[in-house]
């Protein structure tokens, strides 16, 4: 077997390691205490990795020289020299990292969507996406709103409230999704999936909208699904992006809030008229608590992670270690894709509403410096080597709690493993009854690409 090895530590990023350091051992000499066994069992098929296109990211990119901007885009999307991102998210209207709040139709009572417009996106999102497409022509996009148009909500506001559940509003909102898909297609940007609502469990300071399981069921089964069928759209409808349910939490009043899985996912999926339109279920944030149960309950439906947890804007090595474990958790529990949040931000990562968040890449307009943060390399350790169509390999052994493995369509095996302690440890990878002994640096991320002879 031919083995290639990439390592990242806090003091050495994306290092080519010498494969001669890997020792082959006879099975009788293999210590079971530090084995990682790649089994014959294959699980979900991987669709890809990526991030979200946000307005503040494009604004940051336009504060450096054009050649620098091109280099950053290439570092994210190029298959040979970059992170090979191929599966990304785009907001429908304003996200919480838009420069201002907006929807694509703020003309009250325009139920026919005659004033629908993506005019604002020509300044930010469309050029951002089109620059990415230069390096990734087969880029897949999923889209979701953070808020419906305000006149469709009660109360009439971007940053809280609910969709008005009346027939003319629901028909108009389904049409809103359709118009968005058609408008982006007209720009040469096909939308692969739509998710109904970003974080429907939370009334936020930024554009948001609360949804119940019953609202999802009605909207999908009676409005959005039938409209997509009528228009013969090749666009998937996903139950997402769910930031819960958390099962139980304590409220400031001291009361206990029960948010049961049964009242959301089960409530929708048990209705065959809704379920038939749903291609998958997307989770983020507190949704990490529900994905395992979803996998158990619906083993044949696709799952995805839709937004990486965003940190505090400090972009520390410690948070990157947390993100690795998030990725492992979602992928080991059936996610077919993993999406980072802000790909690019200015120092501190401040939103317009006052929250500092992490980014893969920081651009400092004062110094023209481009900084690749630790989480960029965490994502790259997966995205650069795990190809669309790869199948996840079930692993066993003491190292399985820190590792994920895949088989690419070309037969290459990719093993991504973190050493989550501050000292060197031995890893023994067992594949096809061959044992490969490797010393992993303390606090390191590692990718092994194992090719057949």
Secondary structure, DSSP 4 states (H G I P E B T S, - for coil): -EEEEEEE-SS--SEE--GGGPEEE-GGG--GGGEEEEEEEEEEEP-EEEEEE-HHHHHHHTTS-HHHHHHHHHHHH-TTTS----EEEEEES--TTSSS---S---TT-TT-TT---GGGGTTHHHHHHHHHTT-TT-EEEEEESS--GGGEESS-SSS-EE--SHHHHHHHHHHHHHHHHHHHHTT----EEES-TTTT---SSS--B--HHHHHHHIIIIIHHHHHHTT---EEEEEEE----EEEE-TTS-EEEE-GGGTHHHHHT-HHHHTTEEEEEEEGGGGGTHHHHHHH-TTSEEEEEE-----SS--HHHHHHHHHHHHHHHHTTEEEEEEEESEEETT-B-TTS-B---SEEEETTTTEEEE-HHHHHHHHHHTT--TT-EEEEEESGGGGGEEEEE-TTS-EEEEEEE-SSS-EEEEEEETTEEEEEEEPTTEEEEEEEE--
